[in-house]
């Protein structure tokens, strides 16, 4: 395909528009596609200076969706909000992906209404990439659907498998479902039925995994409902953040020998921090829509925005939407 065109919601996020524009400038310097900042031009244009600025287009959208605005209200102002205009650009073929650090509930609602789901997919899911010990692991759903039907979990497995093949270059991703035990008899009614469906799905389903397995690459794709998935995600992020603080406090609070040893270990500690830094993996794709949408943290820094844009570029260039559609089609025919 030609160069990916990425529409970035300049007004979404806790640190918008300054950090969003700064991150987009970093992405432009790395030549991550043709970039479009969508937002209030009077606020965005003065921030667009320095290297890469001449590569970025600005599309004016007068309104911004507040982080606490209900999705129903955000839908009513979608035609004028930076988030709504960015998604609409994907719908109209003016952009290949939309990126936002804004209100994730509003993002999901607007994208679902404007783009619709891929035929055969009931609900989109947020797929987060985890920095596990032996390579990345994809967890979905990470918060889009707090109540899920078993067939939705089956679809999440199909979408996660397609994403891992296309973006993470895995030949045959191992798909598992999160449960309270490894045995196939363990789990609630939802998990047991979803596991039965996944066994018949066009994926490499390996059964159940437990919470302790999430950082050990017991599976490449882990399926879970959005309520549990979001709790697990936030717990994992908090754990990694706290461990980094503990290591720092232990090193700085030690004696001279400890500090000297820490200086020798500094390169390794920096690599460890980078490896387990969520910003390195950019944003999380909303899989299952007829268009590429990447959601990232509301508190995202410019570095996280840069990586989220890169993620959007990769997803567009590898036609993840098309890959999911290809996997779902024969499965639908089999069910019919």
Beta strands, then each sheet from edge to edge (+ up, - down):
strand 1: 5-9
strand 2: 34-39
strand 3: 56-60
strand 4: 97-100
strand 5: 125-132
strand 6: 135-140
strand 7: 174-178
strand 8: 204-209
strand 9: 221-223
strand 10: 284-287
strand 11: 292-295
sheet 1: 3+ 2+ 1+ 4+ 11+ 10- 5+ 6- 9- 7- 8-
end
